[in-house]
Amino acid sequence: LCGYLNKLGIKGPIKTWKSRWFFYDENKCRLLYYRTAQDINPLGSIDLSSASFDGRVENGEGVFEVRTPSRVFTLKAISKQAMMYWLQQLQMRRWEFCNAQSRFPVGSSQLVNEPLAGRTMGIYLACLLLCPGLIFFIDVVDSEDFLPPVKTPTEAVGLKAASLPAPQTSTALQNISFKHPWTEIQNTVYNICGSKQLWGNNGNVFSFSELQEHPDNPDEEQEAEVEAGCAGACLSMMPSSKEPELTWVRKARWMNSGFPGLPEELSKERNPNDKVSVLQQQILTLTEEVKSQKELVKLLHKALEAAQQEKRVSSMYLTAAEDKDRLELVRHKVRQIADLKSQLEALQQEKKELEQTLTLRDSHIQELKEHVQLLMEKNHAKQQVIMALTEQMARELSDPLQEANTITAETLFKQQEEIEHLKDDIDAYKTQNQFLNSEIHQVTRLWTSVAENEKALLMKCACLQARNCQMESKYLTVLRKLQEAVPGLPSSHADLVRNLIQEALQWDVKEEAEGFNLNPVSEYDEYGFMTVPDYEVEDWKLLAKIQALEIKSNNLRSQEVVEKPLRDRWNSGGELTPSAELKSLIRSGIPVEHRQRVWRWIVSRHGNHIPDHYQRLLQQSKSTEHPACRQIELDLPRTLTNNKHFSSPTSQLIPRLRRVLLAFSWHNPAIGYCQGLNRLAAVALLVLEDEESAFWCLVHIVENLMPADYYSDTLITSQVDQRVFKDFLSEKLPRLMAHFEQYRIDVSLITFNWFLVAFVDSLVSDILLRVWDAFLYEGTKVIFRYALAIFKYNEEEILRIHDSVEIYQYLRFFTRMITDGRKLMNIAFNDLNPFPMKLLRNRRSMHREELEAELCELEQIKAAYVKERAEQGP
């Protein structure tokens, strides 16, 4: 019994078929399988002594299963006939081997004979499962077969099939078993060196007496064979000595069919139609019998499983070495019985609940039936009412029809006249509608033209205002230069120049035309800052007026080209999220209508706001006077004197500023209050308007943006930043730094206040708030960038001054001469090479160590001096 079959491997990610050569070993009742018929070592084996076979149709044509206790092997033959041939031969060989085993002498020990008897009983039950109608022949006839014969495919079975080439596969590696590499190598070597010389002189390819016992590991081959395979032919060789058995099989099959007199009946029936009807009746009877036998098979299969389970438990009990183990098994059985009893009680309880539920549902169904009956009766009543109303309506409609027949010709004539009049009205309305549409079209064109002209006039007006501001600033500059260049003017001429300057400082155009305000400079901006500060020195007043005119001119020129697109981008934006685009927009300046919202978002994003914390601090400041209270009161009148909201002691924002500073002094006792914090809080109040928001903005600046000890008593970190700024000034603007060193100019005398209050009182309000926008979002590096940009903006003017006193005088007010905020922003973020925050931290760390060492040395000198004076006496 040998031939090619396809074997299914299901251990891997996909099911694959592999072609294998199968050979039956009669001595061990095993089905060995090889990769090819020429291999000498098998890849694995199937134990048939306790196996059952299944050839269900739903698995596919030619597919059958060999079920062993440890594994199920799925095989595929080339056709249904070949599959039945293999099943018949495997059943017959298994039956012969089991009968031979049962005739062996039984040993003295009952435990040794137990597995053999159990296995024989298992074979009987397996045969019963496959052929329940033939089971009664087993005891009567044991030398004949019990399956009907299948025609042997003699053209490709046995040794003939072995001499043929193996079935072809799509790839060369599909049939290779990667789990048994050593076996593959041995088989390949045998095939190369010559099969006859290696296998012996008898030339029998299937002599397996000297082969080693192949380990029966069902999982190894299954795991290894996961590649795709092709379907191969499965052919077997039928021995000639089985012909008498086949005759018996035919007889047994005929007797089992339930129609012993079938040939006689068919011979008696002479009419073909009668024969067909008899055969159809027999087919129906056989179908019913097959169904009943299938049900019997299922019941016997369950009984077999229970018997096998009982057998395993009994075997464990009998093979137990000690009474203790047997007692443990009995206890385990008792526990199982108790568990089953509890499960039974639970199921009975569940059954009762289900019966109650069923009773409730039955009652509910009865109620629903009654309700449906009521609805049907109600529906029937409604239908009767509808029928009655329909008949009544039909009767009523019949009367107007009769009246309509009596309408006179005069009435018809009047109706026709009215229809004609209505048609004339419709035509008139159509004509009127066309005319109105043309009017609307012309009005729309006129409105579009007027809007374009208005926009052009607005731009022209803005350009004229910008040019007017430039002319006025140039006029003031000429007057200033004239006053400075010719100091020896006659008194009449000097008075004339002085009067012209005075008139220019006080001149404001009040005229309004076409709805446009032609006044080039308003007195205050949106946040209350004076556009022209009221300086005591007349020269500074003139410079402030020139600067205000220049700023106004720049704003008017850039409003349509730069400011409007930026404002549109801010208006189109939704929820604020950190991004490169938002960073670029904030650097360009936040519009006035969006600045408060953006500042609140920045402060809330970086700070952990405690609810009611500000109110508790105010209560504490009312109950207990803070040591810094006196200094705060002294600094309040000196806060933003050029802003109308803080210029007077009675201003509304002065009490709010006091409360914010007192709350911060209690919130951060390490700092308390430092001069400069009043200006930071004042700017926050002007923009945010809310006290608590301004308080948290001040906390964000001091505790998050600025380094530690920036506002301490020693101001040590502020001094460190001045040294770091000098390093950057030397790197970015080397010519200017060399100029300062030549005239011994210490820029920290000017820039220290810039860093401490973030340019408050140094830049004009429009540019100051743009700096604060970027400063709140990015941190202190923005202050370094703008400080360098301010010097870069005025570098050429400073280099033209060659006197240290004049340089200091120029540096005192030169920040007020910056009028182009867009140019300053481009210098700060584009023209100057960027420096990373890591470099800034490293420079701060280095200079802090140097400064601390100098301060320590200074303290030592001071202590030595005090000690020396104490030794000298009074």
Order of alpha helices (4+ residues) and beta strands (2+ residues): beta-beta-beta-beta-beta-beta-beta-alpha-alpha-alpha-alpha-alpha-alpha-alpha-alpha-alpha-alpha-alpha-alpha-beta-beta-alpha-alpha-alpha-alpha-alpha-alpha-alpha-alpha-alpha-alpha-alpha-alpha-alpha-alpha-alpha-alpha-alpha-alpha
